[in-house]
Amino acid sequence: MTKKEDHIALFIDCDNISHRSIEGIINELSKYGVVNIRQAYGNWTKENLKNWEDKLLEFAIKPIQQFDYSKNKNATDILMTIDAIDLLHTKDIDAFAFATSDSDFTPVVMRVQAEGIKVFGFGEKKTPKPFMAACSQFIFTENLMENHEDGTAETPVEKEKKRKTGRELRQDSWLVNLLRTAVEQTADDYGWANLSEVGQYINNKSSFSPLNYGYKKLSSLIKEIDLFDIAYDEVSKQMSIRDKRWKS
């Protein structure tokens, strides 16, 4: 069962995040709790942020204005960081979420994590690895967009293209090692590991999310990668897995 974070604060760097991804971000965070604080940062006098206006109203997001005081400095990043640290010490927040593709936010994410508070990260696939690794969980915004720029919905074929095949998953050595290590560390004497415990181990160790591979649930990815034997407990309705290489 997914742990609920009652109070989640979302900070959006609108200079580095598409307005098309916000619905997916809110929907994803809503699985973990209530997004009580929603703040979007940018210079709202700029033409390139006009597409955000309707989204701010639709999702009750508070716009935070920040003028560009210097061409070589991003004042938005600085203000967003200051507000996050202020909130860390003044509000009862269970989790933070940062929507940005900018690695400059890595230190503030690490600072929040140091307080034992979970941090969700959202950004484009170009996001630098240090920022992704610093988050408790990081999700590519491209996998959260279900509409094109013109507002039309993705076709089933387009959605399918986002999903990695079993062969592609098995070729990802980082993913394979992560899954096998998680199973090994949580398995019983017979090699079987409860999937929920596997998922918890992965969450504690990395910023992994099955969404980045095109799967909504870890169980679906496990079935597709085909590296583990699968068993179901009809009473508890829980799934257990065991590495196919396991030998007694």
ZADO-505484 format. One record per residue (C-alpha): residue in three letters; z, y, x. Coordinates in pm, 1 decimal. Each point is the difference from the previous one (the first is absolute). Layout:
residuo->ALA | up->Z | north->Y | east->X
...
This chain:
residuo->MET | up->0.0 | north->0.0 | east->0.0
residuo->THR | up->-91.3 | north->346.3 | east->128.6
residuo->LYS | up->294.9 | north->219.8 | east->85.0
residuo->LYS | up->10.3 | north->317.3 | east->-209.7
residuo->GLU | up->46.8 | north->334.1 | east->171.7
residuo->ASP | up->143.6 | north->219.2 | east->-278.7
residuo->HIS | up->-89.9 | north->337.5 | east->151.9
residuo->ILE | up->-322.7 | north->42.1 | east->196.9
residuo->ALA | up->-119.6 | north->326.3 | east->155.7
residuo->LEU | up->-375.6 | north->34.6 | east->52.8
residuo->PHE | up->-146.5 | north->250.3 | east->247.7
residuo->ILE | up->-377.5 | north->48.4 | east->-6.3
residuo->ASP | up->-201.2 | north->157.3 | east->281.1
residuo->CYS | up->-297.6 | north->114.7 | east->-206.7
residuo->ASP | up->-196.2 | north->98.0 | east->310.0
residuo->ASN | up->-13.5 | north->-366.9 | east->99.5
residuo->ILE | up->4.5 | north->-190.1 | east->-329.5
residuo->SER | up->-270.0 | north->-22.7 | east->-269.6
residuo->HIS | up->93.2 | north->101.5 | east->-355.0
residuo->ARG | up->-165.7 | north->-323.2 | east->-112.5
residuo->SER | up->280.7 | north->-206.7 | east->152.5
residuo->ILE | up->299.6 | north->160.1 | east->-172.8
residuo->GLU | up->-8.8 | north->-214.7 | east->-313.8
residuo->GLY | up->5.4 | north->-315.6 | east->210.5
residuo->ILE | up->282.9 | north->138.1 | east->213.3
residuo->ILE | up->214.3 | north->83.0 | east->-303.6
residuo->ASN | up->-74.8 | north->-337.9 | east->-158.7
residuo->GLU | up->96.5 | north->-183.4 | east->318.6
residuo->LEU | up->325.5 | north->191.0 | east->46.2
residuo->SER | up->90.5 | north->-53.7 | east->-366.3
residuo->LYS | up->32.5 | north->-372.2 | east->75.8
residuo->TYR | up->298.8 | north->84.7 | east->219.3
residuo->GLY | up->174.9 | north->269.3 | east->-204.4
residuo->VAL | up->-27.9 | north->348.1 | east->-146.2
residuo->VAL | up->-184.0 | north->267.6 | east->197.7
residuo->ASN | up->243.5 | north->279.1 | east->-88.0
residuo->ILE | up->-128.5 | north->248.7 | east->256.1
residuo->ARG | up->-375.0 | north->59.8 | east->37.0
residuo->GLN | up->-111.5 | north->279.8 | east->229.1
residuo->ALA | up->-351.6 | north->80.5 | east->123.2
residuo->TYR | up->-54.3 | north->225.2 | east->301.3
residuo->GLY | up->-300.2 | north->210.7 | east->92.7
residuo->ASN | up->-160.8 | north->340.9 | east->1.3
residuo->TRP | up->-98.8 | north->20.2 | east->-365.1
residuo->THR | up->-223.1 | north->301.2 | east->63.0
residuo->LYS | up->-247.3 | north->-232.2 | east->173.2
residuo->GLU | up->-302.2 | north->-126.3 | east->-190.1
residuo->ASN | up->33.1 | north->-354.7 | east->135.7
residuo->LEU | up->326.7 | north->-52.2 | east->-191.8
residuo->LYS | up->-141.0 | north->98.3 | east->-340.8
residuo->ASN | up->-43.0 | north->-363.6 | east->-102.9
residuo->TRP | up->377.4 | north->-41.8 | east->28.3
residuo->GLU | up->81.3 | north->247.5 | east->-279.8
residuo->ASP | up->-54.0 | north->-237.2 | east->-292.9
residuo->LYS | up->184.5 | north->-280.3 | east->179.6
residuo->LEU | up->305.3 | north->219.2 | east->56.2
residuo->LEU | up->25.4 | north->60.6 | east->-374.3
residuo->GLU | up->-81.4 | north->-357.9 | east->-102.3
residuo->PHE | up->268.0 | north->-154.9 | east->222.7
residuo->ALA | up->260.3 | north->277.2 | east->-15.5
residuo->ILE | up->-24.2 | north->76.6 | east->370.4
residuo->LYS | up->149.9 | north->321.9 | east->132.4
residuo->PRO | up->-243.9 | north->196.2 | east->219.6
residuo->ILE | up->150.1 | north->154.5 | east->312.4
residuo->GLN | up->-203.1 | north->291.7 | east->135.6
residuo->GLN | up->-33.1 | north->40.0 | east->375.0
residuo->PHE | up->-231.5 | north->257.5 | east->152.5
residuo->ASP | up->-170.3 | north->-67.4 | east->332.0
residuo->TYR | up->176.6 | north->234.6 | east->238.7
residuo->SER | up->-198.3 | north->-123.6 | east->301.0
residuo->LYS | up->-330.3 | north->-182.7 | east->37.8
residuo->ASN | up->145.7 | north->-230.1 | east->262.5
residuo->LYS | up->320.3 | north->-97.0 | east->-182.0
residuo->ASN | up->44.6 | north->-192.7 | east->-323.0
residuo->ALA | up->271.0 | north->190.5 | east->-185.4
residuo->THR | up->-22.3 | north->-248.2 | east->-288.2
residuo->ASP | up->122.2 | north->-285.2 | east->222.8
residuo->ILE | up->293.3 | north->206.9 | east->122.7
residuo->LEU | up->112.2 | north->102.7 | east->-349.8
residuo->MET | up->-36.1 | north->-353.3 | east->-132.6
residuo->THR | up->213.0 | north->-133.0 | east->284.6
residuo->ILE | up->269.0 | north->264.6 | east->-52.5
residuo->ASP | up->20.1 | north->-73.5 | east->-374.3
residuo->ALA | up->23.9 | north->-374.1 | east->61.2
residuo->ILE | up->287.3 | north->38.5 | east->246.3
residuo->ASP | up->177.5 | north->244.7 | east->-232.3
residuo->LEU | up->-32.6 | north->-247.4 | east->-285.4
residuo->LEU | up->129.2 | north->-278.6 | east->221.4
residuo->HIS | up->333.5 | north->182.7 | east->33.4
residuo->THR | up->32.5 | north->163.5 | east->-342.8
residuo->LYS | up->-122.2 | north->-253.2 | east->-257.6
residuo->ASP | up->82.4 | north->-358.3 | east->-91.7
residuo->ILE | up->-338.8 | north->-154.5 | east->81.6
residuo->ASP | up->-53.0 | north->-376.3 | east->17.7
residuo->ALA | up->-349.9 | north->13.1 | east->150.7
residuo->PHE | up->-249.1 | north->248.7 | east->139.5
residuo->ALA | up->-378.7 | north->-14.0 | east->-25.6
residuo->PHE | up->-244.1 | north->190.8 | east->219.1
residuo->ALA | up->-365.3 | north->25.4 | east->-96.7
residuo->THR | up->-184.9 | north->112.8 | east->311.5
residuo->SER | up->-239.8 | north->-121.5 | east->266.0
residuo->ASP | up->163.1 | north->219.1 | east->264.6
residuo->SER | up->203.8 | north->-159.2 | east->278.9
residuo->ASP | up->202.5 | north->322.4 | east->38.1
residuo->PHE | up->232.6 | north->-135.7 | east->-268.9
residuo->THR | up->102.8 | north->-301.5 | east->208.4
residuo->PRO | up->323.1 | north->164.3 | east->130.0
residuo->VAL | up->122.2 | north->97.5 | east->-347.7
residuo->VAL | up->-70.7 | north->-351.7 | east->-129.8
residuo->MET | up->200.6 | north->-145.9 | east->286.9
residuo->ARG | up->282.1 | north->246.8 | east->-71.7
residuo->VAL | up->17.0 | north->-104.6 | east->-365.4
residuo->GLN | up->-10.6 | north->-368.4 | east->98.2
residuo->ALA | up->292.1 | north->59.5 | east->236.8
residuo->GLU | up->210.1 | north->83.3 | east->-307.4
residuo->GLY | up->-77.9 | north->-342.5 | east->-145.8
residuo->ILE | up->-235.1 | north->143.9 | east->-260.7
residuo->LYS | up->-328.8 | north->-171.5 | east->-79.0
residuo->VAL | up->-322.7 | north->192.1 | east->63.7
residuo->PHE | up->-329.3 | north->-73.8 | east->-175.2
residuo->GLY | up->-312.2 | north->127.6 | east->173.8
residuo->PHE | up->-343.8 | north->65.8 | east->-147.0
residuo->GLY | up->-305.3 | north->108.4 | east->195.7
residuo->GLU | up->-363.5 | north->-63.1 | east->77.4
residuo->LYS | up->-113.6 | north->-279.6 | east->229.5
residuo->LYS | up->-43.1 | north->256.8 | east->278.1
residuo->THR | up->378.9 | north->57.3 | east->4.8
residuo->PRO | up->140.6 | north->-45.1 | east->354.4
residuo->LYS | up->191.0 | north->-324.8 | east->50.4
residuo->PRO | up->329.1 | north->163.2 | east->111.1
residuo->PHE | up->43.6 | north->160.9 | east->-341.9
residuo->MET | up->-89.2 | north->-320.7 | east->-183.4
residuo->ALA | up->238.8 | north->-204.8 | east->211.4
residuo->ALA | up->284.8 | north->246.6 | east->-55.3
residuo->CYS | up->-11.0 | north->-48.4 | east->-379.4
residuo->SER | up->182.8 | north->-277.2 | east->-183.9
residuo->GLN | up->-326.1 | north->-69.5 | east->-180.6
residuo->PHE | up->-338.9 | north->165.0 | east->49.2
residuo->ILE | up->-294.9 | north->-16.5 | east->-240.4
residuo->PHE | up->-355.7 | north->118.7 | east->53.5
residuo->THR | up->-95.1 | north->248.6 | east->-270.2
residuo->GLU | up->-356.7 | north->-135.3 | east->-9.1
residuo->ASN | up->142.7 | north->-314.8 | east->-162.3
residuo->LEU | up->171.6 | north->205.5 | east->-270.3
residuo->MET | up->-310.9 | north->184.2 | east->-119.5
residuo->GLU | up->-169.6 | north->-156.5 | east->-300.6
residuo->ASN | up->-232.6 | north->289.3 | east->-82.6
residuo->HIS | up->-290.2 | north->162.1 | east->181.0
residuo->GLU | up->-24.7 | north->371.8 | east->77.0
residuo->ASP | up->-182.1 | north->56.1 | east->-329.6
residuo->GLY | up->280.1 | north->-167.2 | east->-195.5
residuo->THR | up->-185.9 | north->-323.2 | east->-79.7
residuo->ALA | up->191.6 | north->-325.1 | east->40.2
residuo->GLU | up->-64.6 | north->-253.7 | east->272.8
residuo->THR | up->-196.5 | north->-305.6 | east->-99.4
residuo->PRO | up->151.2 | north->-349.4 | east->33.9
residuo->VAL | up->-235.3 | north->-59.4 | east->294.7
residuo->GLU | up->127.0 | north->311.9 | east->178.6
residuo->LYS | up->360.2 | north->-105.0 | east->-54.3
residuo->GLU | up->-79.6 | north->-346.9 | east->133.5
residuo->LYS | up->-144.1 | north->149.9 | east->319.9
residuo->LYS | up->340.1 | north->154.5 | east->75.5
residuo->ARG | up->161.7 | north->-343.0 | east->-0.3
residuo->LYS | up->4.2 | north->-192.0 | east->327.8
residuo->THR | up->-122.2 | north->-358.1 | east->-21.2
residuo->GLY | up->209.5 | north->-290.5 | east->122.7
residuo->ARG | up->-213.5 | north->-20.5 | east->313.5
residuo->GLU | up->45.4 | north->369.8 | east->74.0
residuo->LEU | up->375.1 | north->-30.9 | east->-53.0
residuo->ARG | up->23.8 | north->-294.7 | east->238.1
residuo->GLN | up->-188.7 | north->198.9 | east->264.6
residuo->ASP | up->267.6 | north->270.0 | east->-5.8
residuo->SER | up->229.4 | north->-126.4 | east->274.4
residuo->TRP | up->268.5 | north->262.9 | east->-72.3
residuo->LEU | up->19.6 | north->-104.9 | east->-364.9
residuo->VAL | up->-0.1 | north->-371.8 | east->76.2
residuo->ASN | up->276.8 | north->37.7 | east->255.8
residuo->LEU | up->204.9 | north->217.1 | east->-237.0
residuo->LEU | up->-21.3 | north->-251.0 | east->-284.8
residuo->ARG | up->68.2 | north->-306.2 | east->212.5
residuo->THR | up->295.9 | north->165.7 | east->171.2
residuo->ALA | up->146.1 | north->105.4 | east->-336.0
residuo->VAL | up->-28.7 | north->-354.0 | east->-134.6
residuo->GLU | up->149.4 | north->-149.8 | east->314.5
residuo->GLN | up->297.2 | north->238.4 | east->-4.8
residuo->THR | up->83.5 | north->-58.1 | east->-367.0
residuo->ALA | up->-83.1 | north->-371.7 | east->-34.5
residuo->ASP | up->245.8 | north->-277.1 | east->-76.3
residuo->ASP | up->34.2 | north->-324.4 | east->197.3
residuo->TYR | up->-312.9 | north->-136.2 | east->-164.6
residuo->GLY | up->-216.5 | north->299.3 | east->87.5
residuo->TRP | up->-5.3 | north->150.5 | east->-351.6
residuo->ALA | up->62.7 | north->372.3 | east->-44.0
residuo->ASN | up->59.8 | north->186.6 | east->-324.8
residuo->LEU | up->-279.2 | north->255.0 | east->-42.2
residuo->SER | up->236.1 | north->279.1 | east->-103.4
residuo->GLU | up->198.9 | north->-52.2 | east->321.2
residuo->VAL | up->-322.6 | north->-2.8 | east->199.8
residuo->GLY | up->-98.0 | north->329.5 | east->-162.0
residuo->GLN | up->339.6 | north->152.6 | east->75.5
residuo->TYR | up->-21.3 | north->-106.0 | east->364.5
residuo->ILE | up->-344.6 | north->158.2 | east->28.2
residuo->ASN | up->120.4 | north->323.0 | east->-161.6
residuo->ASN | up->290.3 | north->18.7 | east->244.2
residuo->LYS | up->-226.7 | north->-57.7 | east->299.4
residuo->SER | up->-319.7 | north->191.8 | east->-70.3
residuo->SER | up->-188.2 | north->251.8 | east->-216.1
residuo->PHE | up->-217.9 | north->-278.1 | east->-146.9
residuo->SER | up->-136.5 | north->22.5 | east->-354.2
residuo->PRO | up->-234.4 | north->-255.3 | east->-162.3
residuo->LEU | up->-182.0 | north->293.9 | east->-162.6
residuo->ASN | up->-154.1 | north->84.2 | east->336.7
residuo->TYR | up->-182.4 | north->-332.5 | east->-18.9
residuo->GLY | up->-104.1 | north->41.6 | east->-362.6
residuo->TYR | up->278.1 | north->-205.8 | east->-162.6
residuo->LYS | up->260.7 | north->128.8 | east->-241.7
residuo->LYS | up->250.2 | north->-274.6 | east->81.8
residuo->LEU | up->103.4 | north->-185.9 | east->313.7
residuo->SER | up->-31.4 | north->-329.3 | east->-190.6
residuo->SER | up->-370.5 | north->64.9 | east->-64.4
residuo->LEU | up->-62.3 | north->70.9 | east->367.4
residuo->ILE | up->191.8 | north->-314.7 | east->100.0
residuo->LYS | up->-219.1 | north->-211.5 | east->-227.2
residuo->GLU | up->-319.2 | north->153.7 | east->136.2
residuo->ILE | up->85.8 | north->-26.0 | east->370.2
residuo->ASP | up->51.6 | north->-376.6 | east->-42.7
residuo->LEU | up->235.1 | north->-51.2 | east->295.8
residuo->PHE | up->298.2 | north->-124.3 | east->-200.6
residuo->ASP | up->90.2 | north->-282.2 | east->-234.5
residuo->ILE | up->123.4 | north->137.5 | east->-333.1
residuo->ALA | up->267.3 | north->-133.7 | east->-235.0
residuo->TYR | up->136.4 | north->134.6 | east->-328.7
residuo->ASP | up->344.7 | north->-44.5 | east->-148.4
residuo->GLU | up->-54.2 | north->-24.4 | east->-375.4
residuo->VAL | up->366.8 | north->76.6 | east->-70.4
residuo->SER | up->39.6 | north->313.8 | east->210.0
residuo->LYS | up->-370.5 | north->89.9 | east->-23.1
residuo->GLN | up->2.0 | north->69.4 | east->372.4
residuo->MET | up->-262.2 | north->-77.7 | east->259.0
residuo->SER | up->67.0 | north->-157.2 | east->339.4
residuo->ILE | up->-239.0 | north->-39.2 | east->290.1
residuo->ARG | up->-19.3 | north->-205.6 | east->318.5
residuo->ASP | up->-225.8 | north->36.5 | east->301.3
residuo->LYS | up->-270.8 | north->-268.2 | east->-14.4
residuo->ARG | up->65.8 | north->-62.1 | east->369.2
residuo->TRP | up->362.0 | north->-97.6 | east->-68.6
residuo->LYS | up->110.4 | north->-340.9 | east->121.0
residuo->SER | up->334.8 | north->-162.7 | east->-72.1
